[in-house]
Amino acid sequence: MLAAGVVLSGLCIAAGAPAQETEQSRLLSVLQRAVDAETTSGMRVGTAIVTPSVDVAETYDSNVFAASGNEHSDWFTSILPRLDILADWPRGSLALTAQGEFRDYSTFSRENIANGSVQGTGRFDLAPNAYVLAGGGYQLLHEDRGALVPVQGVSPTQFTVLSGKAGFVVEPAPMGIRLDATVDSYGYNSISLLNGTVIDERVRDHITYALAPRVSYQIVPQYNAFLQAVVNRRQYNSGRAPDGIDRSSTGYSVDLGTSFNLTSFAAGEAYLGYIDQNYGGRVGSAVSAFDFGGKLEWKPAPDTSVRLNVSRSVEESALLGSPGYLQTAVRLGIEHALMPRFLVLGSLGYANADFARNGGNSDFYDVRLGARYALSTNFTAGLEYDFGHRSSTAPLPSYTRHVVELRLHGQL
């Protein structure tokens, strides 16, 4: 599968636990359908399907350091190997993924990175309509130069994420119940500045515990109503950061929504509720707001797919004096097959970060245009252009970035 595709790898890193299994079947996009038609489904080894793949990309970045002035451009080569293993048994399954990302810059070698991750999820069926999930993962990542952090070291900041999850799902008609529990441990390396000063980023180390119940009710076969909640505890290993703030917090969100699945036409969900993250009286008022979000996958024509994602969340802040920020993100994308093997795609994105305690705002605008072509069985090529612009009233640089990437994907 073209899981890595021709997306710009790592330019906006979002670290977290492995993605959880979705509740409803999703539409097969034009891109997925075209790739499936041109590729095999991996190699069978016993009861498992093993799918090794590798992407090789050459990328031009007009603003390597995401600077507001004195911009520097560079080329870098990326190699992204990946191995997927999927095993099925009569009453369960196991999915394992190992992947890496290795970047080599032509001029600014200090920007070279070596990322990697190993993640796995197992499922065991208790009954035809009930099952349990368990999994975990380890990720070694680097923060992008355009991340919402005020301090940039000589090299990108390295951090790790150790994750674990468990879930219980019952799907009787007309009512369904799901309960997920996750734990994510974040660890940051210290960074060196150009003047030799060392910044101890370990004050950002923290563990996040979350419990997410969801109850759904089938109104008619194509529509479900649901009530979902998330309760979390974010515990920092260091009591106080250099600004004197203890960023440990407790939060929750409660949402009421509806999901739908119209076979071969559209699927998605929308919800509305309230979100709150409380940092304690010493920090000030909590970060709280109306919560809303949703996702839509729509096929207006057999050769066209449209995707819309809207979300809100409270994220951790590294700005001095601001414990967290409310993030609102929207992305609209389209994929269209001009020919059976040739696809064009584009997307528009917007993300707002509203920092607590008068920390200011950051607005990020993103436009992506690209094309992909299946050269032969299990071998595809793509070209993508990405325009990004950040406008900020927070103590973060405003910048503009142009990125062009040519990527080849091969799969056995």
C-alpha positions in Angstrom: 0.0 0.0 0.0 1.2 3.5 -0.7 1.1 4.5 3.0 3.9 6.9 2.7 2.9 8.2 -0.8 4.1 11.6 -1.9 3.4 13.6 1.3 6.0 15.9 2.7 7.4 13.7 5.4 8.0 15.2 8.8 7.5 18.9 7.9 4.8 19.2 10.6 5.5 16.5 13.1 2.6 15.5 15.3 3.8 13.1 18.0 1.4 10.8 19.7 0.2 7.2 20.3 -0.4 4.9 17.3 -3.7 5.7 15.6 -6.6 3.8 17.0 -8.8 1.6 15.0 -11.8 3.4 13.5 -15.3 2.4 14.4 -16.8 2.5 10.9 -15.7 1.4 7.5 -14.3 4.1 5.4 -14.7 4.8 1.7 -11.8 3.7 -0.6 -10.3 6.9 -2.0 -9.4 7.3 -5.6 -5.8 7.3 -4.7 -6.1 4.0 -2.7 -8.1 2.4 -5.4 -5.6 3.2 -8.1 -2.7 2.1 -6.0 -4.4 -1.2 -5.1 -5.1 -1.9 -8.7 -1.4 -1.6 -9.5 0.2 -3.3 -6.5 0.2 -6.7 -4.9 -0.9 -7.1 -1.3 2.4 -8.2 0.2 4.1 -11.6 0.7 2.4 -14.4 2.7 4.5 -15.9 5.4 2.5 -18.5 7.2 -0.6 -16.8 8.5 0.9 -13.4 8.1 1.1 -10.9 5.2 4.5 -9.2 5.1 4.8 -6.0 3.1 8.2 -4.3 2.9 8.4 -0.9 1.1 10.8 2.0 0.7 10.4 5.6 -0.4 13.3 7.7 -1.8 12.7 11.4 -2.1 14.6 14.5 -3.2 13.3 17.7 -1.7 13.9 21.4 -2.0 13.1 23.6 1.0 13.2 27.4 0.4 13.4 28.2 4.2 15.2 25.4 6.0 15.2 27.1 9.4 11.6 28.5 9.1 13.1 32.0 9.7 11.3 35.3 9.3 14.3 36.8 7.6 17.7 35.8 6.2 16.2 32.7 4.7 18.4 29.8 3.7 17.4 27.1 1.2 18.8 23.6 0.7 18.2 20.3 -0.9 17.9 17.1 1.1 17.6 13.4 0.2 15.2 11.2 2.2 15.1 7.4 2.6 12.0 6.0 4.2 11.9 2.2 4.7 8.8 0.5 6.1 7.8 -3.0 7.1 4.1 -4.0 7.7 3.1 -7.3 9.1 -0.5 -8.3 9.4 -1.5 -11.7 10.9 -5.1 -13.0 11.1 -6.4 -15.9 13.2 -10.0 -17.2 13.6 -10.5 -15.0 16.7 -8.0 -12.3 16.4 -5.4 -10.3 14.5 -2.0 -8.6 15.0 -0.7 -5.6 13.1 3.0 -4.6 13.4 4.7 -1.6 11.7 8.3 -0.6 11.7 9.5 2.5 9.7 12.3 4.9 9.5 13.1 8.3 8.0 16.6 9.3 7.2 17.4 12.8 5.8 20.7 14.0 4.4 21.0 17.7 3.6 23.3 19.0 0.8 24.6 22.1 2.7 23.3 22.2 6.2 24.4 18.8 7.5 23.5 19.7 11.1 19.8 19.4 9.9 20.3 15.7 9.1 17.9 13.5 11.1 17.3 9.7 11.7 13.8 9.0 12.9 12.3 5.6 13.5 9.3 3.9 15.1 7.9 0.5 16.0 4.2 0.1 16.7 1.9 -2.8 17.1 -1.8 -3.5 17.9 -3.4 -6.8 18.7 -7.1 -7.7 18.6 -8.9 -10.6 20.3 -12.6 -11.4 19.6 -14.6 -12.2 22.7 -17.8 -12.7 20.7 -19.1 -11.9 17.2 -19.9 -8.4 18.4 -17.3 -7.8 21.1 -13.5 -7.6 21.2 -10.5 -6.2 23.1 -7.5 -4.3 21.8 -4.0 -3.9 23.1 -0.9 -2.3 21.7 2.1 0.0 22.1 4.8 1.7 20.3 8.1 3.6 20.4 9.0 6.6 18.3 12.2 8.5 17.9 11.4 11.9 16.3 12.8 15.4 15.8 10.9 18.7 16.0 10.6 20.5 12.7 12.0 24.0 12.5 8.5 25.3 12.0 7.2 23.8 15.3 5.5 26.0 17.8 8.6 26.3 20.1 10.5 29.5 20.8 14.0 28.0 21.1 15.8 26.5 18.1 19.1 24.6 18.7 22.1 24.1 16.5 20.3 20.8 15.4 16.6 19.9 15.5 15.4 18.9 18.9 15.2 15.1 19.3 12.5 13.5 21.4 11.0 10.1 22.0 7.4 8.9 22.5 6.7 5.6 24.3 3.0 4.6 24.0 0.6 2.0 25.3 -3.1 1.5 24.7 -5.9 -0.9 25.5 -9.5 -0.9 24.4 -12.8 -2.8 24.8 -15.5 -2.7 22.2 -19.1 -4.0 22.1 -21.1 -3.4 19.0 -24.6 -4.9 19.4 -27.4 -3.3 17.5 -28.7 -0.8 18.1 -26.4 0.3 20.9 -22.6 0.2 20.9 -20.0 0.8 23.7 -16.3 1.5 23.4 -13.7 2.3 26.1 -10.1 3.2 25.2 -7.2 3.8 27.6 -3.9 5.3 26.5 -0.6 6.3 28.0 2.1 8.4 26.2 5.5 9.2 27.7 7.4 12.1 26.0 11.1 12.6 26.6 13.1 15.6 25.1 16.9 15.9 24.6 18.8 19.0 25.7 19.8 21.3 22.9 22.9 23.5 22.2 22.7 27.0 20.9 25.2 28.6 18.5 26.9 30.5 21.3 27.5 27.2 23.2 24.7 27.6 25.7 22.9 24.3 26.6 19.1 24.5 27.1 17.7 21.7 29.3 14.6 20.6 27.3 14.0 17.8 29.8 11.7 20.1 31.7 9.3 19.3 28.9 9.2 15.6 29.7 5.8 14.5 30.6 3.4 11.5 30.7 -0.2 11.8 29.4 -2.9 9.4 30.6 -6.3 9.3 28.9 -9.5 7.4 29.2 -12.1 7.7 26.4 -15.6 6.2 26.6 -18.0 6.3 23.7 -21.6 5.2 23.5 -23.3 5.0 20.1 -26.9 4.3 19.1 -28.0 3.2 15.6 -30.9 5.5 14.5 -31.2 3.8 11.1 -28.7 1.4 9.4 -26.8 4.3 7.8 -26.8 6.8 10.8 -25.6 6.5 14.4 -25.8 9.0 17.2 -23.0 9.0 19.8 -21.8 10.5 23.0 -18.1 10.5 23.6 -15.8 11.9 26.3 -12.1 12.0 27.0 -10.5 12.5 30.4 -6.8 13.1 30.7 -4.0 13.7 33.1 -0.7 15.4 31.9 2.0 14.9 34.5 5.3 16.7 34.1 8.4 15.0 35.5 9.9 18.4 36.5 7.8 20.4 38.9 8.4 23.8 37.4 9.8 25.1 34.1 12.2 28.1 34.0 9.2 30.5 33.9 8.0 29.1 37.3 4.9 27.4 35.9 3.9 23.8 36.8 2.4 22.6 33.6 0.8 19.4 35.0 -2.9 19.5 34.3 -6.2 17.6 34.2 -8.6 18.0 31.4 -11.7 16.6 29.7 -13.9 16.9 26.6 -17.5 15.9 26.2 -19.1 15.7 22.7 -22.5 14.8 21.2 -22.5 13.9 17.5 -23.7 11.7 14.7 -21.9 9.4 12.2 -23.0 8.2 8.8 -21.9 5.7 6.2 -23.6 5.9 2.8 -22.1 3.0 0.8 -19.9 4.0 -2.1 -20.9 7.7 -1.7 -20.0 9.3 1.6 -19.0 8.6 5.2 -18.1 10.7 8.2 -19.1 12.1 11.5 -19.7 15.5 13.1 -19.8 16.5 16.8 -20.2 19.4 19.1 -19.3 19.8 22.8 -17.0 21.4 25.4 -13.3 21.1 26.0 -11.4 22.1 29.2 -7.8 21.8 30.5 -7.2 22.9 34.1 -3.6 23.9 35.1 -4.4 24.9 38.7 -5.0 28.2 40.4 -1.3 29.2 40.4 -1.3 29.3 36.6 -4.5 31.1 36.1 -7.8 30.2 34.3 -8.1 26.9 32.5 -8.0 26.6 28.7 -11.6 26.0 27.8 -13.8 26.5 24.8 -16.6 25.0 22.8 -15.5 21.8 21.1 -16.4 20.9 17.6 -15.0 18.7 14.8 -15.7 16.1 12.2 -14.5 14.3 9.2 -16.1 13.7 5.8 -15.1 11.4 2.9 -17.2 12.1 -0.2 -17.1 10.6 -3.7 -19.0 13.0 -6.0 -17.8 10.9 -8.9 -16.2 7.5 -9.4 -12.8 9.1 -10.1 -13.0 11.8 -7.5 -12.6 11.8 -3.7 -13.1 14.8 -1.3 -11.9 14.8 2.3 -12.6 17.3 5.0 -11.2 17.2 8.6 -12.0 19.6 11.4 -10.7 19.3 14.9 -10.0 21.1 18.2 -7.6 20.2 21.0 -5.6 21.6 23.9 -1.9 21.2 23.3 1.2 21.7 25.5 3.1 24.9 25.1 6.8 25.6 25.4 6.4 29.4 25.4 7.5 31.1 28.6 4.5 32.1 30.6 1.9 30.1 28.6 1.1 26.5 29.8 -0.9 25.4 26.8 -2.8 26.5 23.7 -6.2 25.8 22.0 -5.6 24.5 18.5 -8.2 24.6 15.8 -7.3 22.8 12.5 -9.2 22.5 9.2 -8.0 20.6 6.1 -9.9 20.1 2.8 -8.4 17.8 0.2 -9.3 16.4 -3.2 -8.0 13.5 -5.3 -8.9 13.0 -9.0 -7.9 10.3 -11.4 -7.3 11.9 -14.8 -6.3 8.4 -16.1 -6.3 5.0 -14.5 -2.6 5.4 -13.5 -2.4 9.1 -13.1 -3.8 11.1 -10.3 -3.8 14.8 -9.3 -4.4 16.0 -5.8 -4.5 19.1 -3.7 -5.4 20.4 -0.3 -6.0 23.6 1.7 -5.1 23.7 5.4 -5.5 26.2 8.3 -4.4 25.8 11.9 -4.8 28.4 14.7 -2.9 28.2 18.0 -4.4 30.4 20.7 -1.9 30.5 23.6 -3.2 30.8 27.2 -2.4 33.7 29.5 -2.2 36.3 26.7 0.6 34.4 24.9 -0.7 35.5 21.5 -1.9 33.6 18.4 -0.3 31.8 15.6 -2.1 31.2 12.2 -0.7 28.7 9.8 -1.9 28.4 6.1 -0.9 25.5 3.9 -1.5 24.8 0.2 -0.5 21.5 -1.4 -0.6 20.5 -5.1 0.7 17.3 -6.5 0.5 14.4 -9.0 1.2 10.7 -8.8 1.8 8.1 -11.5 1.9 4.3 -11.2 4.9 3.5 -13.4 4.5 -0.3 -13.0 3.3 -2.9 -10.6 4.5 -1.9 -7.1 6.4 1.2 -8.3 5.0 4.8 -8.3 6.4 8.3 -8.6 5.0 11.6 -7.5 5.7 15.3 -7.5 4.3 17.7 -4.8 4.5 21.4 -4.1 3.8 22.7 -0.6 3.3 26.4 0.3 3.3 27.2 4.0 2.9 30.6 5.8 2.8 31.4 9.5 1.6 34.7 10.8 2.1 35.1 14.6 1.5 37.6 17.4 3.1 35.1 19.8 6.9 35.1 20.4 7.4 32.9 17.4 8.8 33.9 14.0 6.4 34.5 11.1 7.7 32.8 8.0 6.9 31.6 4.5 8.1 28.3 3.1 8.1 26.7 -0.4 8.8 23.0 -0.5 9.0 20.9 -3.7 9.5 17.1 -3.5 10.0 14.3 -6.0 9.3 10.9 -4.5 9.6 7.3 -5.7 7.8 4.5 -3.9 8.6 0.8 -4.3 6.9 -2.2 -2.6 7.5 -5.9 -2.7 
